[in-house]
Amino acid sequence: MTELEKLFNRIVQRVNINLRELNFDVSPFAVELIPPDQLNKFYAFYGITPDHPLDLHFEHSALAGSYFLGKCRVRNSLLYKSDIRGDELKRKDQQRQFEKFTLTLTKDEIIDIEDSALVKTLVHNYSHDPETPEKFYIKDTLAMDYANIHGSPSDGSFLGPYATVDLTTMRDCVIGAYSYIQAGEISHLKVDPGTIWVNSPGNFNFFYKYPAELLEYYVSLSPDKVPWGILIDFIEERKMEFQRVFDFVNLQEIESIPKTASLDRYAVVLPNIKIADNVLVSQRAYIENSSLGKGANAQENCFIINSSLEGYNVTAHGAKLIEADLKLGVFVGFNSFLCGKKNSRLTVNEGCVVMPHTIIDIDEPLEIPADHLVWGLVRNKEELAKNSIALVKLNAIDTSFSQGRMHFEGKGAMFVKAFKDRIHHILDVNGAFFENGKNAGHAQKNQRLSLNTIQPFQFGANKGMYPNIRILP
């Protein structure tokens, strides 16, 4: 048995031990998770920048095709084409407020991954757990294709394909395919596929669940096969374009990119694009025949095709826009799929908030009115009416209401404010408001980033594994 096989078996066993009380066995899903013959074919790469501490520690791990930035430690883990972004980790001497406590960091925060397998997974933001302010840990965890672990320490958990856990500490949990959870802290919880849950105890609680039979058409998972569905096929059809940007050491620069914008070296950019000032295009993003107005961003695993973004638009991690026109200040949440057609375009008007994990898949033109919240599955005007609400109307709710498959309780004004504040924060840290040398964010700082590669063992018992490495300034 090779070291890679031993490592894989160890991780599966540790995750299963943590999930035994939920009677959930990850073994059938893990068998098809990572093709062992691929793990020696892809290099790993890391960023060097004066804006973030350089401290990378890799020990007894496989890292094929994965990207690292900031302070990261990976031990006894298997990462495949994952992005570990430590550019928003907290820094030494920073202070954070939690309830009545003021926390002062005594050292720079680190992303610490141990005994885990992450496949095409994004890890980003910083630990929101006040018990571990200096360590964003991921331990005994298995995450499948296009999952997002965003500011969410994880211990003994499983994330299905396209699952997102956001600003939430999770322990011994199973997060079903295409579920989005933002709940502060969860433990020993099994979340059904297609669950959208945003909970701030004492303030508000938003809950929606996709019809299982309809969600399966877009993304599904079973023990006897790899993930499938439209969302999986959509990316598979375009993977050769990504192969090109990873195969070539030097790619021709696009001269039309403004000096205040950032286009990542590992993004796919196809002809007829327009990128304005302060735009951020992250690694593994895909832009084709589209325009991004001032301050817009396309984060990791985003696809923007035949679309226009007017400006100050957030296209969060994994979101996809096809044949769509987004007006000023539209927010599109994690892993959303907005799919218009050539003769049936989607228009999203100013100030709209498209909830994470929303699917809009239309065969006739559709226009979303300004300043609306949209969620769930929308395929026509009737479903839009059922799965949307004017923000001013939601703002006035002070108890609870249900609409279709969605239930909300609490203070609507606090829910709206929380989203608006977060959208402004995302634009700010991404550099959307940069002007006259002030308010620099990722779009400007990434221009001072260089990339290095590291290679795995190609032969012998360690084939596919990476040497133990410590990288310091």
N, C-alpha and C positions, 0 to 999 in steps of 0.2 A: 504494500500500500504506500502510495506517495505521500509526501508531506501535505500536499494540497488536499488529498482525500481525507487524511487524518484531521486536518483543520476543519474541513467542511462538516465531517461527522461530529466533531466536537461542538461546533456552533449549533447544529440542529439539535443535538442532545440538550444543550444548555437552555435553548429556547423552549423546548418541550417540557423540561423540568419546571420552568417558570409558569407554563400555561396548563399544567396538569389539572388544576382545580376547575378550569374552564372546559376540560375534556376536549382540548383542541390539539391536534397533531399536525405539525408543520411539515413532517417528512414527505408526504405525497406532493406537496407544492414545491418543496425544495429540490426534489429530484431533477425537475426540468428547469430549475431556476437559472443556473449558470452553466453554460457548456464548458467543461474542463479544457477542451482543446483550444479554447479561445483565450485563455488567461495568459499565455505566453506571447500572444500576437500583438498586444497593445501596450504602449508605454504609458506610464503615469507622468503627470507634469505638475509643476508648482510655480506659484508666482512670487516674485521678489519686488518689493516696493518700499520706499522710505516711509510710507504712511502706516504700515502695520508691522508688528514684531515678526521676525523670522525665527521660528522655532518649530521644526518638524521632526517627529520621532516615529519611525516605522520599525516595528518589531514582529517577526514571524507572521507576516501578512502577505496577501495577494492584493494588488492595487490596480489591476489592468484598466487602462483607459480613464483613470480617475484624476481629478483636479483638486489641488490643495492650495489654500491661501490663508495666511495668518498663523496662529499658534495652534498646532494640531498634534495629537498623539494617537497612533493606531497600533493596537496590539492584538495578536491572535484573531485577526479579522480578515474578511474576504470582501473587497470592494470591487465592483465592476461598473465602469463608466458612470461613476458617481461624482458629484460636485460637493466638496467640503469647503464652504466659503466662510472664512473667519474674519471677514472685513468689517463686521459690526460687533465683534466681541468687546466686552467691557475692558477698560484699561485700569491699571494700578492707580490708586488714589481717587478714582471716580466714586461718587456717592449716588446711591439709589434709594428711593423712598419706598417702603412697603408697609402699608397700614400706618402704625404709629412708630415704626422702626426706621432709622436711617442707617443704611449699610454702607460701609467704606471698604473698598477693595484693597487688600494688602498685596495683591499681585495681579498681573494680567490674566484675564480669563483664557481658558484653553478648551478646545473641543477634544474630548477624550473618548475614543471609540475602542471598545474591547469586546472580544468574543461575539462579534456581530457580522452579519452578511447584509450588505446594502447593494442593490442592483438598480442602476440608473436612477439613483435616489439623490435628491438635493438635501443638504444639511446647511442651514443658514440662520442668521440672526444671532441671538445670545440666550443664555439660560434665563428664563423668567421665574425660576424656582428660587425663592429667597433662602432656602436651606443650602443651596449650592451656587452662590453668586459668582464664584470664580471657576466653576467647572460645568461645562455643557457636556454632560455624559450621555453616551449611547452604549448600553451594555446588554448583552444577551438578547439582541434584537435582530429580527429578520425583516427586511423591507423589500418589497417587490417593485416591478417596473414603474417608474415615474411617480413614486411616492415622494412626499415632502415632509421632512422633519424640520419644522421651522420654529426656532426658539423653544423647543420641546424636549427636555431631557427624557430619556427612555430607558427603562429597565425591564427586561423579560417580556418583550412585546412583539407582535406580528402586524405588519402593515401590508394589506393587499395592494394590487396594482392601482395606481392613481389615487391612493389614499393620502390625506393630508392631516397632520396633527400640528396645530398652530398655537404657540404661546401656552402650551399645556404640558405639564409633567404627567407621564403615563407609566404605570407599573403593572406588569402582568395583564396586558390588554390585547385583544384581537380587534383590529380596525379593518372592517370590510372594504372591498373594492369600491373606489370612487366615493368614499365617505370623507367628510370634512368635520373635524372636531376642534372647537376652541372653547375650552371649559375650565381652564385654570389648573385642575388636577383631577385625574381619573385613575381608578385602581380596580383590578379584577373585573373588567368590563368587556363584554363581547358586543361589538357594534355591528349591526347588519349592514350589508352593502348599500350604498346610496343614501346614507344618513347624513343630513346637514344639521349640525347642532352647534349653536353659538350661545353660550351660557355665561352670564356674569351674576353669580348668586346675589340676590337682594336687589338687583337692578333690572335685568331682562333675561329672557330665555326664548330663543328662536329655534324651532324644530320643523324639519321637513324630511320626508323619506320618499325616495323614488319608487314607483311601482316596479317590483322585481322583474316582471316579464318584459317591461320596456327598457329597463336599464341594461339587461343582458344583450340587447342589440348593440349597445355602445361599448360596454366593457364587462367582461365576465371572467370567472375563475372557477375551475373545478380541479379536483385532485389528479385527474387523469390526463390533463393537457396543459400547455402553456396558456397564459392569458390571451383572450381573443376579443374581437369586437371592432367596431368602426374606429375607435380611438387608437387601438393598437395598429390596425391596418394603415391608418392615416400616416403614422410615423414610419412604418416599415416601407411604405412606398417611396419615401424620401431619404432613406438612410444612406444611399450611395452618394448623395450630395455632401453629407457629413464626412464620408470616407475620404473624399478629396481634400478637405481642409485639414484632416489629420495626417494624410499621407505626405503632403508637401511641407518642406521646412520653411520655405519662403513663398508667400503669396503676394501678388501684385496689390499695392495699396490703392484704395479708392480715393481719388484726389478731391472729390466733391464733399467729403466729410468735414464739417466745420471744426475749428480748433477747440471749441468748447464741448464737442460731442465725443462719445467713445463707442467705437465699433470693435468688439472683441475679435482677437485673432482666430478664435475657434467658433465664430458664428458663420452661418451660411448666408451669403448675400447674392441674390440672383438679379439679373438686369432690371433696369427701370425702377430704381429706388430714389427717394428723396429723404434726406436726413437733415433736420434743422438744428439750430443751436441747442445745447444742453440735453441732447438725446443720449440715452444709454441703451446699448444693445449688448446683452451679456453672452457668455459662451453658451454654445449649443442652441442659440436662438436661430430662427430661420425667417428671412425676410425676402419676399419676392413680389416685384411689381407693386410696390406700396410706398406710401409717404408717411413719415413720422414728423409731426409738427413740433414746435419748440417745447422742450421739457418733457416730451413723451418718453416712455421706456418700454423695452421688450426684455423681460427677464429670462432666466434659464428655461430651456425647453419650450419657449414660446414660438408659435408659428403665426406669421402675419402675411397673408397672401391676397393679392388683388384688393387691398384695403387702404383706407386713409384714416389717419389719426390727426385731428385738428391741432391738438396741443395739450400739454399737461395731462396726458392720459397715462394711467397705470395699467399695464398688461402684466399681471402677476405671474409668478412661476408656473409654467406649464399651460398657460392660457393659449387658445388658438382662435384666430380671427380669419375668416375666409369670406371674401366678397362682402365686406362690411365697411360702413362709414361711421366713425365715432367722432362726435362733436367734442367741444372743449370740455376738459375735466372729467371725462368718463372713466370710471374704474371698472376693470374686469378682473374678477378674483381668480385665485388659484385653479388651475386645471379646467377652467371653463372652456366650452366648445361652442363658438358662435359661428355658425355655418350658413351663410347665404349662398345663393347661386348666381350665375352670370346674369340672368334676366330676372332674378328675384333677390335683390340686394337687401341687406339688413341695415337699417339706420338707427343709431342709438344717439339720442339727443343730449344736449348739454346737462352736465351734473348728475347723470344717472349712475347708480351703483348696481353692477351686476354681481350678485353674490358668488362666492367661491363655488365651484363645481356646478355651475349652471350650464344646461345644454339648450341652445337655441338652434334648431335645425329646420329650416323653412324651404318650401317649394314655391312660395309666392312672396312678393315684396312685403316687408314688415317694418313699421316704424315705431320705436319706443318713445313715448313723450318725455320731455325734459324732466329732470329731478324726480325720477322714479326708482324704486328698488325692484329688482327682478330676481327671481330664483327658480329653481327646479327645471322641469322639462317644458319647453315652449316650442310648438311646431306650427302655430297659426295664431290668428287674432284672438280666438276664443280662449286658448290656453294662456296667452299673454294677459288677458283680463283676469284670469284666475290666479296667475302666478306673478302678480306685480301690484304695487301700491304706490301712490304719490307720497314722497317723503314728508310733505306737509301734513298729510293725513296720518301717517305713521307717527309723526312727531306729537300729535295730539292724543294718542292713545296712552291711557294711564292704568289700565287694568289688564285685559286680555282680549284677544279675538282670534278667530280661525278663518282661514280662507283656503278652500280646496283642501290639499293635503298638508298645508302649513298651519302651525299653531304658534302664536306669540303671546307671551305674558310679561307684564312688567311695564317699565316706563319707556315708551317709544322715543321720547326726546333723548334719553340717555343712549339708546341704541344708535340713533342717527348721529349724535355727537361723537360717539366712539368711532364710528366708521369715518366720519369726516375728518376727525383728528388724525386717524391713522393714515388716511389717504394723503393728507398734507405732510405728515412725517415721512412717508415713503418718497414723495416727490422731493422733499428737502434733502434726505440722505442720498438720493440718487443724483443730486446736483441740478434739478430742474430750475431752481431759482438763482443760479449762479449769474452774477453780473458785476462788472468792474472789480474783479478779483475777490469778491466776497461770496459766501454761501457755497463754497466748493463741495461737491459730493462725489459719488462714484464715477460719474461721467467725466469729471475733470481729473480725479486722482488716478483713475485707471490708465491714463496716458503715461504715467510714470511707472508702469508695471512691465517687468520683463519675465520671460518664461524659461524654465529649464525642464529637462526631461530625465527620467530615471527608468532603467530597463530591468525586466525580470530575468531569472535564471532560464536558460533555453534548453538545458539538458539535465539528465540525472534525476535523482529523487526529489530535488527541489524545483523541478520544472514548473514554471508559472508563479512560483513564490518570488518575493523580492528580498534582496539582502537587508539585513538590519542596518538602518541608517539613522544618523542624527545630523540634522542640517541646522547650523547656527550661523549668524553673521560672521 
